Amino acid sequence: QDGCDFGCSFCIVPAARGKPRNRPFQEIRDEITSLAAHGYKEVILTGANLGCYRFESKGISDLLAMTENIPGISRIRLSSIEVSTAEREIIDYMAGSQKLCRSMHIPLQSGDNRILRLMGRRYSAEQYCDFIDYAVSRIPRLGLGTDILTGFPDETEDAFENTLRLVARLPFSNLHVFSYSKRPGTKATTMPNQIDQKTKKRRTKALIELGKKKKQIFAEQFIGRRVSVLIEDIKGHTGSGWTSEYLQAEAPASSTNQIVSLIPSSFSDNILS
């Protein structure tokens, strides 16, 4: 899936990539079947706005079911999913899936409702929290990534504090934090009360530090708990790769492209081992 017509005020994607368009369902099936035949065990379904995938009568759940039924594919991952698209549908599918990895990336951007409205986002902070609460009620220890944009025009200290509080409350495992920068042709470029670079840097740093703490808390849940790791690299007798929940891990392994079982005893330097 490519393109987007949501028109968020900070985003240049609609101008850069155009209107939404979707690859034919059969074409995707053929490519995944070919990848499986060549030994690939994991595929990632990607899109500028993946939750809006639609080809004829097929939607995202049809894509997931089709991929799950292709022999040789052991894991399915998703790129980011926007709240207000198919997020609950995907969680419901994930809860019963044998192959869909237990991780999602759900952009938040801000935890303040006034800033969300200025951004042109299609949800409130409360609606976002309601979805995350639903997701973790269906899938405990779900890996949750998000995007946060600091220093958006007219982001007051109170608005930033609302974002900090919301991020602290939710069980995120991975934060992508960005400072707002102007994109010519977007609405936000001409908005009043642009934020100075020093303030942006301070707010970004605070969220990055919070993100590190959140990741540590999340990862420590898996110490002593069995996880599976798809080995992507080998050094000596140790393989490294990623768990279903999108945590980097190291485990004894003899070759790449195998899924091994690991009971971690530590999480250090962002690695389960």
PyRosetta script that sets phi, psi and omega in degrees:
from pyrosetta import init, pose_from_sequence

init()
pose = pose_from_sequence("QDGCDFGCSFCIVPAARGKPRNRPFQEIRDEITSLAAHGYKEVILTGANLGCYRFESKGISDLLAMTENIPGISRIRLSSIEVSTAEREIIDYMAGSQKLCRSMHIPLQSGDNRILRLMGRRYSAEQYCDFIDYAVSRIPRLGLGTDILTGFPDETEDAFENTLRLVARLPFSNLHVFSYSKRPGTKATTMPNQIDQKTKKRRTKALIELGKKKKQIFAEQFIGRRVSVLIEDIKGHTGSGWTSEYLQAEAPASSTNQIVSLIPSSFSDNILS")
pose.set_psi(1, 137.7)
pose.set_omega(1, 177.5)
pose.set_phi(2, -140.1)
pose.set_psi(2, 160.3)
pose.set_omega(2, 179.1)
pose.set_phi(3, 81.2)
pose.set_psi(3, 159.9)
pose.set_omega(3, -178.9)
pose.set_phi(4, -158.8)
pose.set_psi(4, 143.6)
pose.set_omega(4, 176.3)
pose.set_phi(5, -122.6)
pose.set_psi(5, 22.9)
pose.set_omega(5, 179.3)
pose.set_phi(6, -70.6)
pose.set_psi(6, -31.3)
pose.set_omega(6, 174.1)
pose.set_phi(7, 69.7)
pose.set_psi(7, 39.2)
pose.set_omega(7, 174.8)
pose.set_phi(8, -59.6)
pose.set_psi(8, 142.8)
pose.set_omega(8, -168.8)
pose.set_phi(9, -69.5)
pose.set_psi(9, -15.6)
pose.set_omega(9, -179.4)
pose.set_phi(10, -100.8)
pose.set_psi(10, -4.7)
pose.set_omega(10, -164.2)
pose.set_phi(11, -107.2)
pose.set_psi(11, 134.2)
pose.set_omega(11, -179.0)
pose.set_phi(12, -97.9)
pose.set_psi(12, -1.3)
pose.set_omega(12, -175.9)
pose.set_phi(13, -55.1)
pose.set_psi(13, -45.3)
pose.set_omega(13, 179.9)
pose.set_phi(14, -56.8)
pose.set_psi(14, -36.5)
pose.set_omega(14, 178.4)
pose.set_phi(15, -77.9)
pose.set_psi(15, -36.2)
pose.set_omega(15, -175.7)
pose.set_phi(16, -79.2)
pose.set_psi(16, -35.4)
pose.set_omega(16, -173.8)
pose.set_phi(17, -115.3)
pose.set_psi(17, -10.7)
pose.set_omega(17, 175.3)
pose.set_phi(18, 84.5)
pose.set_psi(18, -167.7)
pose.set_omega(18, -177.6)
pose.set_phi(19, -71.9)
pose.set_psi(19, 159.1)
pose.set_omega(19, 180.0)
pose.set_phi(20, -59.4)
pose.set_psi(20, 138.4)
pose.set_omega(20, 174.7)
pose.set_phi(21, -149.3)
pose.set_psi(21, 151.5)
pose.set_omega(21, -169.7)
pose.set_phi(22, -131.1)
pose.set_psi(22, 137.3)
pose.set_omega(22, 176.8)
pose.set_phi(23, -66.5)
pose.set_psi(23, 145.4)
pose.set_omega(23, 176.8)
pose.set_phi(24, -58.6)
pose.set_psi(24, 140.6)
pose.set_omega(24, -176.6)
pose.set_phi(25, -56.2)
pose.set_psi(25, -46.9)
pose.set_omega(25, -177.3)
pose.set_phi(26, -65.3)
pose.set_psi(26, -34.1)
pose.set_omega(26, 178.8)
pose.set_phi(27, -64.1)
pose.set_psi(27, -40.2)
pose.set_omega(27, 177.7)
pose.set_phi(28, -65.7)
pose.set_psi(28, -43.8)
pose.set_omega(28, 178.7)
pose.set_phi(29, -59.4)
pose.set_psi(29, -43.3)
pose.set_omega(29, -179.1)
pose.set_phi(30, -63.3)
pose.set_psi(30, -41.0)
pose.set_omega(30, -179.7)
pose.set_phi(31, -66.6)
pose.set_psi(31, -43.6)
pose.set_omega(31, -179.4)
pose.set_phi(32, -65.9)
pose.set_psi(32, -39.2)
pose.set_omega(32, 177.5)
pose.set_phi(33, -61.0)
pose.set_psi(33, -40.8)
pose.set_omega(33, 177.9)
pose.set_phi(34, -65.9)
pose.set_psi(34, -42.2)
pose.set_omega(34, 177.8)
pose.set_phi(35, -61.2)
pose.set_psi(35, -43.4)
pose.set_omega(35, 178.3)
pose.set_phi(36, -61.4)
pose.set_psi(36, -40.6)
pose.set_omega(36, 179.7)
pose.set_phi(37, -64.5)
pose.set_psi(37, -26.7)
pose.set_omega(37, 178.2)
pose.set_phi(38, -91.7)
pose.set_psi(38, 8.5)
pose.set_omega(38, 171.7)
pose.set_phi(39, 97.6)
pose.set_psi(39, 0.7)
pose.set_omega(39, 178.4)
pose.set_phi(40, -69.9)
pose.set_psi(40, 134.9)
pose.set_omega(40, -178.0)
pose.set_phi(41, -101.5)
pose.set_psi(41, -21.1)
pose.set_omega(41, -177.0)
pose.set_phi(42, -127.8)
pose.set_psi(42, 137.1)
pose.set_omega(42, 173.6)
pose.set_phi(43, -126.3)
pose.set_psi(43, 152.8)
pose.set_omega(43, 178.8)
pose.set_phi(44, -121.1)
pose.set_psi(44, 124.6)
pose.set_omega(44, 174.4)
pose.set_phi(45, -87.5)
pose.set_psi(45, 124.1)
pose.set_omega(45, -172.3)
pose.set_phi(46, -126.2)
pose.set_psi(46, 160.9)
pose.set_omega(46, 177.0)
pose.set_phi(47, -178.8)
pose.set_psi(47, 156.6)
pose.set_omega(47, 173.7)
pose.set_phi(48, -65.7)
pose.set_psi(48, -31.7)
pose.set_omega(48, 177.3)
pose.set_phi(49, -148.5)
pose.set_psi(49, 70.9)
pose.set_omega(49, -167.5)
pose.set_phi(50, -59.9)
pose.set_psi(50, -34.8)
pose.set_omega(50, -178.6)
pose.set_phi(51, -63.5)
pose.set_psi(51, -15.6)
pose.set_omega(51, 179.4)
pose.set_phi(52, -95.3)
pose.set_psi(52, 10.5)
pose.set_omega(52, -179.8)
pose.set_phi(53, -56.7)
pose.set_psi(53, 131.5)
pose.set_omega(53, 177.0)
pose.set_phi(54, -155.9)
pose.set_psi(54, 119.1)
pose.set_omega(54, 173.4)
pose.set_phi(55, -130.6)
pose.set_psi(55, 113.1)
pose.set_omega(55, -173.5)
pose.set_phi(56, 54.8)
pose.set_psi(56, -118.0)
pose.set_omega(56, -178.5)
pose.set_phi(57, -96.3)
pose.set_psi(57, 4.3)
pose.set_omega(57, -173.2)
pose.set_phi(58, -94.9)
pose.set_psi(58, 136.4)
pose.set_omega(58, 176.5)
pose.set_phi(59, -121.8)
pose.set_psi(59, -167.3)
pose.set_omega(59, -174.8)
pose.set_phi(60, -63.5)
pose.set_psi(60, -38.0)
pose.set_omega(60, 178.9)
pose.set_phi(61, -64.7)
pose.set_psi(61, -35.3)
pose.set_omega(61, 176.1)
pose.set_phi(62, -65.2)
pose.set_psi(62, -39.0)
pose.set_omega(62, 176.5)
pose.set_phi(63, -61.6)
pose.set_psi(63, -44.5)
pose.set_omega(63, -179.1)
pose.set_phi(64, -63.5)
pose.set_psi(64, -45.9)
pose.set_omega(64, -179.5)
pose.set_phi(65, -63.8)
pose.set_psi(65, -41.5)
pose.set_omega(65, 178.4)
pose.set_phi(66, -61.2)
pose.set_psi(66, -46.3)
pose.set_omega(66, -178.2)
pose.set_phi(67, -65.0)
pose.set_psi(67, -40.4)
pose.set_omega(67, -178.9)
pose.set_phi(68, -62.9)
pose.set_psi(68, -27.8)
pose.set_omega(68, -176.7)
pose.set_phi(69, -89.4)
pose.set_psi(69, 2.0)
pose.set_omega(69, 178.2)
pose.set_phi(70, -85.9)
pose.set_psi(70, 118.0)
pose.set_omega(70, -179.5)
pose.set_phi(71, -59.3)
pose.set_psi(71, 139.9)
pose.set_omega(71, 178.7)
pose.set_phi(72, 99.1)
pose.set_psi(72, -25.3)
pose.set_omega(72, 176.6)
pose.set_phi(73, -83.8)
pose.set_psi(73, 121.0)
pose.set_omega(73, -178.0)
pose.set_phi(74, -102.7)
pose.set_psi(74, -22.7)
pose.set_omega(74, -176.6)
pose.set_phi(75, -140.3)
pose.set_psi(75, 144.7)
pose.set_omega(75, 174.6)
pose.set_phi(76, -127.5)
pose.set_psi(76, 131.5)
pose.set_omega(76, 173.0)
pose.set_phi(77, -119.9)
pose.set_psi(77, 161.7)
pose.set_omega(77, 179.4)
pose.set_phi(78, -122.4)
pose.set_psi(78, 144.7)
pose.set_omega(78, 168.1)
pose.set_phi(79, -75.9)
pose.set_psi(79, -171.5)
pose.set_omega(79, -172.8)
pose.set_phi(80, -65.0)
pose.set_psi(80, 148.7)
pose.set_omega(80, -179.6)
pose.set_phi(81, -121.7)
pose.set_psi(81, 129.8)
pose.set_omega(81, 178.8)
pose.set_phi(82, -83.1)
pose.set_psi(82, 135.0)
pose.set_omega(82, 169.1)
pose.set_phi(83, -61.8)
pose.set_psi(83, 137.0)
pose.set_omega(83, -177.3)
pose.set_phi(84, 97.0)
pose.set_psi(84, 8.5)
pose.set_omega(84, 175.4)
pose.set_phi(85, -111.5)
pose.set_psi(85, -100.1)
pose.set_omega(85, -175.3)
pose.set_phi(86, -124.6)
pose.set_psi(86, 29.5)
pose.set_omega(86, -170.2)
pose.set_phi(87, -64.5)
pose.set_psi(87, -41.6)
pose.set_omega(87, 179.8)
pose.set_phi(88, -71.5)
pose.set_psi(88, -36.8)
pose.set_omega(88, 175.8)
pose.set_phi(89, -58.0)
pose.set_psi(89, -40.8)
pose.set_omega(89, -179.3)
pose.set_phi(90, -70.1)
pose.set_psi(90, -42.6)
pose.set_omega(90, 178.1)
pose.set_phi(91, -61.4)
pose.set_psi(91, -43.1)
pose.set_omega(91, 178.9)
pose.set_phi(92, -61.2)
pose.set_psi(92, -39.4)
pose.set_omega(92, 177.4)
pose.set_phi(93, -67.4)
pose.set_psi(93, -45.1)
pose.set_omega(93, -178.6)
pose.set_phi(94, -58.0)
pose.set_psi(94, -37.4)
pose.set_omega(94, -177.0)
pose.set_phi(95, -60.8)
pose.set_psi(95, -27.3)
pose.set_omega(95, -179.6)
pose.set_phi(96, -109.8)
pose.set_psi(96, 5.2)
pose.set_omega(96, -174.3)
pose.set_phi(97, -88.1)
pose.set_psi(97, 147.0)
pose.set_omega(97, 175.1)
pose.set_phi(98, -93.4)
pose.set_psi(98, -15.3)
pose.set_omega(98, -172.0)
pose.set_phi(99, -121.3)
pose.set_psi(99, -24.4)
pose.set_omega(99, -177.6)
pose.set_phi(100, -71.6)
pose.set_psi(100, 118.9)
pose.set_omega(100, -176.8)
pose.set_phi(101, -59.5)
pose.set_psi(101, 145.6)
pose.set_omega(101, -177.3)
pose.set_phi(102, -83.6)
pose.set_psi(102, 62.5)
pose.set_omega(102, 176.4)
pose.set_phi(103, -153.0)
pose.set_psi(103, 147.1)
pose.set_omega(103, 177.6)
pose.set_phi(104, -142.6)
pose.set_psi(104, 148.2)
pose.set_omega(104, 173.6)
pose.set_phi(105, -116.1)
pose.set_psi(105, 113.3)
pose.set_omega(105, -173.6)
pose.set_phi(106, -121.6)
pose.set_psi(106, 100.1)
pose.set_omega(106, -177.8)
pose.set_phi(107, -58.4)
pose.set_psi(107, 133.1)
pose.set_omega(107, 176.1)
pose.set_phi(108, -103.8)
pose.set_psi(108, -50.6)
pose.set_omega(108, -179.7)
pose.set_phi(109, 76.3)
pose.set_psi(109, -48.0)
pose.set_omega(109, 177.4)
pose.set_phi(110, -154.7)
pose.set_psi(110, 150.2)
pose.set_omega(110, 175.9)
pose.set_phi(111, -101.6)
pose.set_psi(111, 13.3)
pose.set_omega(111, -178.5)
pose.set_phi(112, -113.4)
pose.set_psi(112, 126.9)
pose.set_omega(112, -174.2)
pose.set_phi(113, -64.5)
pose.set_psi(113, -36.6)
pose.set_omega(113, 179.4)
pose.set_phi(114, -65.2)
pose.set_psi(114, -42.5)
pose.set_omega(114, 178.8)
pose.set_phi(115, -67.7)
pose.set_psi(115, -38.1)
pose.set_omega(115, 176.8)
pose.set_phi(116, -59.7)
pose.set_psi(116, -39.9)
pose.set_omega(116, 178.2)
pose.set_phi(117, -66.2)
pose.set_psi(117, -42.1)
pose.set_omega(117, 177.8)
pose.set_phi(118, -63.3)
pose.set_psi(118, -33.7)
pose.set_omega(118, 178.2)
pose.set_phi(119, -72.8)
pose.set_psi(119, -18.0)
pose.set_omega(119, -176.2)
pose.set_phi(120, 80.0)
pose.set_psi(120, 21.9)
pose.set_omega(120, 178.2)
pose.set_phi(121, -73.6)
pose.set_psi(121, 155.6)
pose.set_omega(121, -170.7)
pose.set_phi(122, -103.4)
pose.set_psi(122, 29.4)
pose.set_omega(122, -179.6)
pose.set_phi(123, -155.2)
pose.set_psi(123, 163.7)
pose.set_omega(123, 173.0)
pose.set_phi(124, -101.6)
pose.set_psi(124, 168.2)
pose.set_omega(124, 176.0)
pose.set_phi(125, -59.8)
pose.set_psi(125, -37.7)
pose.set_omega(125, -179.8)
pose.set_phi(126, -66.1)
pose.set_psi(126, -40.9)
pose.set_omega(126, 178.7)
pose.set_phi(127, -66.0)
pose.set_psi(127, -38.2)
pose.set_omega(127, 176.8)
pose.set_phi(128, -62.3)
pose.set_psi(128, -47.7)
pose.set_omega(128, 179.7)
pose.set_phi(129, -61.9)
pose.set_psi(129, -39.6)
pose.set_omega(129, 179.0)
pose.set_phi(130, -59.4)
pose.set_psi(130, -41.5)
pose.set_omega(130, 179.3)
pose.set_phi(131, -66.6)
pose.set_psi(131, -45.1)
pose.set_omega(131, -179.6)
pose.set_phi(132, -61.4)
pose.set_psi(132, -41.4)
pose.set_omega(132, 177.3)
pose.set_phi(133, -60.5)
pose.set_psi(133, -42.0)
pose.set_omega(133, 177.5)
pose.set_phi(134, -63.0)
pose.set_psi(134, -44.4)
pose.set_omega(134, -176.5)
pose.set_phi(135, -61.1)
pose.set_psi(135, -48.3)
pose.set_omega(135, -177.1)
pose.set_phi(136, -75.3)
pose.set_psi(136, -19.5)
pose.set_omega(136, 173.4)
pose.set_phi(137, -71.2)
pose.set_psi(137, -31.9)
pose.set_omega(137, 177.5)
pose.set_phi(138, -83.0)
pose.set_psi(138, -34.7)
pose.set_omega(138, -174.6)
pose.set_phi(139, -136.1)
pose.set_psi(139, 88.9)
pose.set_omega(139, 177.7)
pose.set_phi(140, -59.8)
pose.set_psi(140, 149.4)
pose.set_omega(140, -179.5)
pose.set_phi(141, 59.0)
pose.set_psi(141, 34.7)
pose.set_omega(141, 175.0)
pose.set_phi(142, -72.3)
pose.set_psi(142, 129.0)
pose.set_omega(142, 174.4)
pose.set_phi(143, -70.0)
pose.set_psi(143, 124.1)
pose.set_omega(143, -175.3)
pose.set_phi(144, -125.8)
pose.set_psi(144, 113.9)
pose.set_omega(144, 173.3)
pose.set_phi(145, -105.2)
pose.set_psi(145, 158.5)
pose.set_omega(145, 177.1)
pose.set_phi(146, -154.2)
pose.set_psi(146, 163.6)
pose.set_omega(146, 174.0)
pose.set_phi(147, -109.0)
pose.set_psi(147, 136.9)
pose.set_omega(147, 175.7)
pose.set_phi(148, -126.4)
pose.set_psi(148, 132.9)
pose.set_omega(148, 179.2)
pose.set_phi(149, -111.7)
pose.set_psi(149, 112.4)
pose.set_omega(149, -179.1)
pose.set_phi(150, -95.4)
pose.set_psi(150, 155.1)
pose.set_omega(150, 174.7)
pose.set_phi(151, 71.6)
pose.set_psi(151, 26.4)
pose.set_omega(151, 174.5)
pose.set_phi(152, -65.0)
pose.set_psi(152, 149.0)
pose.set_omega(152, -178.6)
pose.set_phi(153, -48.6)
pose.set_psi(153, 131.5)
pose.set_omega(153, 178.7)
pose.set_phi(154, 70.4)
pose.set_psi(154, 20.0)
pose.set_omega(154, 173.7)
pose.set_phi(155, -77.1)
pose.set_psi(155, 103.6)
pose.set_omega(155, 179.9)
pose.set_phi(156, -77.1)
pose.set_psi(156, 171.9)
pose.set_omega(156, 176.2)
pose.set_phi(157, -62.6)
pose.set_psi(157, -38.1)
pose.set_omega(157, 177.7)
pose.set_phi(158, -62.8)
pose.set_psi(158, -41.0)
pose.set_omega(158, 179.0)
pose.set_phi(159, -64.5)
pose.set_psi(159, -41.3)
pose.set_omega(159, 178.3)
pose.set_phi(160, -65.5)
pose.set_psi(160, -39.7)
pose.set_omega(160, 178.1)
pose.set_phi(161, -62.9)
pose.set_psi(161, -36.1)
pose.set_omega(161, 176.0)
pose.set_phi(162, -61.2)
pose.set_psi(162, -38.9)
pose.set_omega(162, 177.4)
pose.set_phi(163, -65.9)
pose.set_psi(163, -45.3)
pose.set_omega(163, 178.4)
pose.set_phi(164, -58.1)
pose.set_psi(164, -44.5)
pose.set_omega(164, -178.8)
pose.set_phi(165, -64.9)
pose.set_psi(165, -41.3)
pose.set_omega(165, -179.2)
pose.set_phi(166, -66.4)
pose.set_psi(166, -43.2)
pose.set_omega(166, 178.8)
pose.set_phi(167, -63.7)
pose.set_psi(167, -39.8)
pose.set_omega(167, 178.8)
pose.set_phi(168, -63.4)
pose.set_psi(168, -33.9)
pose.set_omega(168, -177.3)
pose.set_phi(169, -75.1)
pose.set_psi(169, -33.4)
pose.set_omega(169, -173.0)
pose.set_phi(170, -91.8)
pose.set_psi(170, 150.2)
pose.set_omega(170, -172.9)
pose.set_phi(171, -83.8)
pose.set_psi(171, 56.7)
pose.set_omega(171, 179.6)
pose.set_phi(172, -69.1)
pose.set_psi(172, 147.8)
pose.set_omega(172, 175.0)
pose.set_phi(173, -113.3)
pose.set_psi(173, -12.6)
pose.set_omega(173, -175.1)
pose.set_phi(174, -155.1)
pose.set_psi(174, 118.5)
pose.set_omega(174, 177.8)
pose.set_phi(175, -109.4)
pose.set_psi(175, 131.0)
pose.set_omega(175, 167.0)
pose.set_phi(176, -104.4)
pose.set_psi(176, 111.5)
pose.set_omega(176, -174.8)
pose.set_phi(177, -111.7)
pose.set_psi(177, 129.1)
pose.set_omega(177, -178.2)
pose.set_phi(178, -128.8)
pose.set_psi(178, 144.8)
pose.set_omega(178, 169.4)
pose.set_phi(179, -85.7)
pose.set_psi(179, 137.8)
pose.set_omega(179, 178.5)
pose.set_phi(180, -61.6)
pose.set_psi(180, 135.7)
pose.set_omega(180, 172.3)
pose.set_phi(181, -134.9)
pose.set_psi(181, 147.1)
pose.set_omega(181, -175.9)
pose.set_phi(182, -68.8)
pose.set_psi(182, 138.3)
pose.set_omega(182, 171.8)
pose.set_phi(183, -119.5)
pose.set_psi(183, 107.3)
pose.set_omega(183, -179.0)
pose.set_phi(184, -51.2)
pose.set_psi(184, 133.0)
pose.set_omega(184, -179.1)
pose.set_phi(185, 99.8)
pose.set_psi(185, -8.8)
pose.set_omega(185, 177.2)
pose.set_phi(186, -97.5)
pose.set_psi(186, 156.1)
pose.set_omega(186, -177.7)
pose.set_phi(187, -62.8)
pose.set_psi(187, -37.1)
pose.set_omega(187, -174.2)
pose.set_phi(188, -65.5)
pose.set_psi(188, -23.0)
pose.set_omega(188, -177.9)
pose.set_phi(189, -59.1)
pose.set_psi(189, -34.9)
pose.set_omega(189, -176.4)
pose.set_phi(190, -102.3)
pose.set_psi(190, 7.8)
pose.set_omega(190, 179.4)
pose.set_phi(191, -70.6)
pose.set_psi(191, 148.4)
pose.set_omega(191, 177.4)
pose.set_phi(192, -74.3)
pose.set_psi(192, 170.3)
pose.set_omega(192, 175.0)
pose.set_phi(193, 60.2)
pose.set_psi(193, 49.3)
pose.set_omega(193, 173.6)
pose.set_phi(194, -64.6)
pose.set_psi(194, 144.1)
pose.set_omega(194, -174.8)
pose.set_phi(195, -91.6)
pose.set_psi(195, 138.6)
pose.set_omega(195, -178.3)
pose.set_phi(196, -72.2)
pose.set_psi(196, 158.1)
pose.set_omega(196, -174.5)
pose.set_phi(197, -63.9)
pose.set_psi(197, -36.5)
pose.set_omega(197, -179.9)
pose.set_phi(198, -62.0)
pose.set_psi(198, -43.3)
pose.set_omega(198, 179.7)
pose.set_phi(199, -66.7)
pose.set_psi(199, -42.7)
pose.set_omega(199, 177.1)
pose.set_phi(200, -57.5)
pose.set_psi(200, -45.7)
pose.set_omega(200, -178.0)
pose.set_phi(201, -62.5)
pose.set_psi(201, -42.5)
pose.set_omega(201, 179.6)
pose.set_phi(202, -63.5)
pose.set_psi(202, -44.9)
pose.set_omega(202, -178.8)
pose.set_phi(203, -67.2)
pose.set_psi(203, -40.1)
pose.set_omega(203, 178.5)
pose.set_phi(204, -62.4)
pose.set_psi(204, -45.0)
pose.set_omega(204, 179.7)
pose.set_phi(205, -60.4)
pose.set_psi(205, -42.1)
pose.set_omega(205, -179.6)
pose.set_phi(206, -61.8)
pose.set_psi(206, -41.2)
pose.set_omega(206, -179.9)
pose.set_phi(207, -71.8)
pose.set_psi(207, -36.9)
pose.set_omega(207, 177.1)
pose.set_phi(208, -61.9)
pose.set_psi(208, -42.8)
pose.set_omega(208, 178.7)
pose.set_phi(209, -64.1)
pose.set_psi(209, -41.4)
pose.set_omega(209, 176.8)
pose.set_phi(210, -62.8)
pose.set_psi(210, -40.2)
pose.set_omega(210, 179.4)
pose.set_phi(211, -60.7)
pose.set_psi(211, -39.2)
pose.set_omega(211, 177.9)
pose.set_phi(212, -62.3)
pose.set_psi(212, -41.9)
pose.set_omega(212, 179.0)
pose.set_phi(213, -65.8)
pose.set_psi(213, -41.1)
pose.set_omega(213, 179.9)
pose.set_phi(214, -63.2)
pose.set_psi(214, -41.9)
pose.set_omega(214, -179.9)
pose.set_phi(215, -64.2)
pose.set_psi(215, -41.6)
pose.set_omega(215, 178.7)
pose.set_phi(216, -60.6)
pose.set_psi(216, -46.5)
pose.set_omega(216, 180.0)
pose.set_phi(217, -61.0)
pose.set_psi(217, -44.5)
pose.set_omega(217, 179.6)
pose.set_phi(218, -62.9)
pose.set_psi(218, -48.7)
pose.set_omega(218, -174.7)
pose.set_phi(219, -64.9)
pose.set_psi(219, -34.8)
pose.set_omega(219, -177.6)
pose.set_phi(220, -65.4)
pose.set_psi(220, -17.4)
pose.set_omega(220, 175.2)
pose.set_phi(221, -64.2)
pose.set_psi(221, -21.5)
pose.set_omega(221, -174.4)
pose.set_phi(222, -96.2)
pose.set_psi(222, -3.2)
pose.set_omega(222, 174.7)
pose.set_phi(223, -66.7)
pose.set_psi(223, 123.4)
pose.set_omega(223, -177.1)
pose.set_phi(224, 83.0)
pose.set_psi(224, 2.1)
pose.set_omega(224, -179.1)
pose.set_phi(225, -116.3)
pose.set_psi(225, 132.8)
pose.set_omega(225, -175.3)
pose.set_phi(226, -66.3)
pose.set_psi(226, 133.2)
pose.set_omega(226, 175.7)
pose.set_phi(227, -130.5)
pose.set_psi(227, 161.9)
pose.set_omega(227, 174.8)
pose.set_phi(228, -110.2)
pose.set_psi(228, 143.0)
pose.set_omega(228, -175.7)
pose.set_phi(229, -129.4)
pose.set_psi(229, 125.5)
pose.set_omega(229, 172.7)
pose.set_phi(230, -86.8)
pose.set_psi(230, 113.5)
pose.set_omega(230, -173.9)
pose.set_phi(231, -76.2)
pose.set_psi(231, 124.2)
pose.set_omega(231, -179.2)
pose.set_phi(232, -113.3)
pose.set_psi(232, -18.1)
pose.set_omega(232, -177.8)
pose.set_phi(233, -147.6)
pose.set_psi(233, 148.1)
pose.set_omega(233, -179.3)
pose.set_phi(234, -127.2)
pose.set_psi(234, 132.5)
pose.set_omega(234, 170.4)
pose.set_phi(235, -132.3)
pose.set_psi(235, 109.5)
pose.set_omega(235, -174.9)
pose.set_phi(236, 67.4)
pose.set_psi(236, -122.2)
pose.set_omega(236, 177.8)
pose.set_phi(237, -105.7)
pose.set_psi(237, 15.3)
pose.set_omega(237, -178.3)
pose.set_phi(238, -114.8)
pose.set_psi(238, 129.8)
pose.set_omega(238, 176.7)
pose.set_phi(239, -106.0)
pose.set_psi(239, 151.7)
pose.set_omega(239, 175.7)
pose.set_phi(240, -126.9)
pose.set_psi(240, 148.5)
pose.set_omega(240, -179.5)
pose.set_phi(241, -175.8)
pose.set_psi(241, -153.0)
pose.set_omega(241, -172.9)
pose.set_phi(242, -129.7)
pose.set_psi(242, 141.4)
pose.set_omega(242, 174.9)
pose.set_phi(243, -78.7)
pose.set_psi(243, 170.8)
pose.set_omega(243, 176.1)
pose.set_phi(244, -57.3)
pose.set_psi(244, -32.7)
pose.set_omega(244, -176.6)
pose.set_phi(245, -85.5)
pose.set_psi(245, 7.4)
pose.set_omega(245, 178.7)
pose.set_phi(246, 66.5)
pose.set_psi(246, 48.0)
pose.set_omega(246, 169.0)
pose.set_phi(247, -113.2)
pose.set_psi(247, 135.6)
pose.set_omega(247, 177.3)
pose.set_phi(248, -73.0)
pose.set_psi(248, 140.2)
pose.set_omega(248, -175.3)
pose.set_phi(249, -145.3)
pose.set_psi(249, 155.4)
pose.set_omega(249, 173.5)
pose.set_phi(250, -121.7)
pose.set_psi(250, 139.2)
pose.set_omega(250, -177.1)
pose.set_phi(251, -151.1)
pose.set_psi(251, 154.2)
pose.set_omega(251, 174.2)
pose.set_phi(252, -58.7)
pose.set_psi(252, 130.9)
pose.set_omega(252, -179.0)
pose.set_phi(253, -160.6)
pose.set_psi(253, 154.1)
pose.set_omega(253, -177.7)
pose.set_phi(254, -107.6)
pose.set_psi(254, -16.4)
pose.set_omega(254, -178.3)
pose.set_phi(255, -156.7)
pose.set_psi(255, 162.4)
pose.set_omega(255, 175.7)
pose.set_phi(256, -79.9)
pose.set_psi(256, 172.0)
pose.set_omega(256, 176.3)
pose.set_phi(257, 61.6)
pose.set_psi(257, 34.6)
pose.set_omega(257, 170.8)
pose.set_phi(258, -127.9)
pose.set_psi(258, 148.9)
pose.set_omega(258, 177.4)
pose.set_phi(259, -100.5)
pose.set_psi(259, 118.0)
pose.set_omega(259, -176.9)
pose.set_phi(260, -114.1)
pose.set_psi(260, 157.9)
pose.set_omega(260, 178.6)
pose.set_phi(261, -96.8)
pose.set_psi(261, 139.9)
pose.set_omega(261, -178.3)
pose.set_phi(262, -141.6)
pose.set_psi(262, 137.6)
pose.set_omega(262, 168.2)
pose.set_phi(263, -111.0)
pose.set_psi(263, 100.2)
pose.set_omega(263, -174.5)
pose.set_phi(264, -67.1)
pose.set_psi(264, 147.8)
pose.set_omega(264, 174.7)
pose.set_phi(265, -113.2)
pose.set_psi(265, -7.9)
pose.set_omega(265, -179.8)
pose.set_phi(266, -157.6)
pose.set_psi(266, 161.1)
pose.set_omega(266, 170.2)
pose.set_phi(267, -133.0)
pose.set_psi(267, 109.7)
pose.set_omega(267, -175.8)
pose.set_phi(268, -143.0)
pose.set_psi(268, 141.3)
pose.set_omega(268, -178.2)
pose.set_phi(269, 53.5)
pose.set_psi(269, 38.7)
pose.set_omega(269, 177.3)
pose.set_phi(270, 67.2)
pose.set_psi(270, 21.5)
pose.set_omega(270, -178.2)
pose.set_phi(271, -129.1)
pose.set_psi(271, 129.0)
pose.set_omega(271, 169.8)
pose.set_phi(272, -80.4)
pose.set_psi(272, 135.6)
pose.set_omega(272, 177.4)
pose.set_phi(273, -154.9)
pose.dump_pdb("model.pdb")
